[in-house]
Amino acid sequence: MKNANLHEERLTLNEVAKRLKVHVATVYRWTLQGVRGRRLPSFFIGGRRYIKLSDLEWFLQPKDQSISEGDPQRSKRANERLRSFGINSPKGQDGAA
């Protein structure tokens, strides 16, 4: 049986923490408890927890696009921060006014 997780780019919790400039315990908490109603999916290989890059990008995207519509400056800042981490904005959410 093949595991699809082996063929996608994956990151360790430490790599995610360094990329996002947060503590590794924060990333671990996101995988177990989540934040704001969204949990960061993860999986184990050989006893080590990994996160698919596509799952990290999903987790970092706004959950409800209508939240960012109320404050264009906030949306623009959020999209700039995502780009600084190498993550593209969702379609139609480039922060341009």
C-alpha atoms as one frame of an Amber mdcrd trajectory, in Angstrom:
protein
   0.000   0.000   0.000   1.432   3.373  -1.024   1.188   6.405   1.218   0.516
   9.669  -0.636   2.229  11.633   2.164   5.615  10.280   1.082   5.456  11.991
  -2.314   4.514  15.510  -1.212   6.872  18.093   0.236   6.763  17.772   4.013
   8.200  19.752   6.909   9.036  18.825  10.483   7.504  20.821  13.326  10.866
  22.554  13.837  11.040  23.561  10.181   7.512  24.996  10.327   8.337  26.889
  13.537  11.478  28.413  11.999   9.658  29.335   8.801   6.834  31.093  10.680
   9.071  32.492  13.450   7.040  30.906  16.243   7.963  28.430  18.991   7.826
  24.733  18.116   5.339  24.228  20.984   2.965  26.590  19.171   3.093  24.464
  16.015   2.599  21.308  18.092  -0.449  22.873  19.769  -1.867  23.784  16.335
  -1.619  20.107  15.323  -3.337  18.839  18.479  -5.856  21.529  19.433  -5.940
  23.910  16.504  -6.692  27.606  16.656  -9.818  29.581  15.718 -11.672  26.423
  14.727  -8.962  25.088  12.415  -6.461  22.298  13.196  -3.153  21.896  11.348
  -3.139  18.388   9.812  -0.042  16.293  10.491   1.118  12.703  10.146   3.796
  10.400  11.530   6.640   8.690   9.719   8.937   6.611  11.907   7.733   8.297
  15.090   8.332  11.831  13.800   5.495  14.260  13.112   5.399  15.940   9.690
   3.216  18.565   8.038   2.570  18.681   4.303   3.433  22.044   2.771   0.000
  22.166   1.124  -1.652  21.640   4.539   0.430  24.443   6.054  -0.631  26.802
   3.251  -4.276  25.830   3.815  -3.939  26.384   7.569  -2.457  29.865   7.089
  -5.163  31.052   4.692  -8.083  33.041   6.143 -10.885  30.686   7.169 -13.653
  33.064   6.169 -12.889  35.434   3.316 -15.644  37.810   4.495 -13.566  38.666
   7.591 -10.829  40.265   5.512 -13.313  42.146   3.301 -14.173  44.509   6.168
 -10.654  45.909   6.550  -8.644  46.093   3.301  -5.499  47.297   5.111  -5.576
  44.275   7.424  -6.028  41.979   4.445  -3.143  43.638   2.617  -0.834  43.299
   5.644  -1.825  39.663   6.111  -1.147  38.867   2.450   2.215  40.639   2.595
   3.158  38.561   5.629   2.123  35.343   3.875   4.230  36.332   0.846   7.206
  36.974   3.159   6.923  33.306   4.190   6.801  32.260   0.527   3.054  31.528
   0.508   0.881  32.971  -2.246  -2.399  34.745  -1.501  -5.655  32.963  -2.295
  -7.145  33.785  -5.691  -8.725  37.206  -5.701  -7.160  38.092  -2.337  -3.951
  39.804  -3.437  -4.533  42.749  -1.118  -4.741  45.216  -3.980  -7.359  47.915
  -3.516
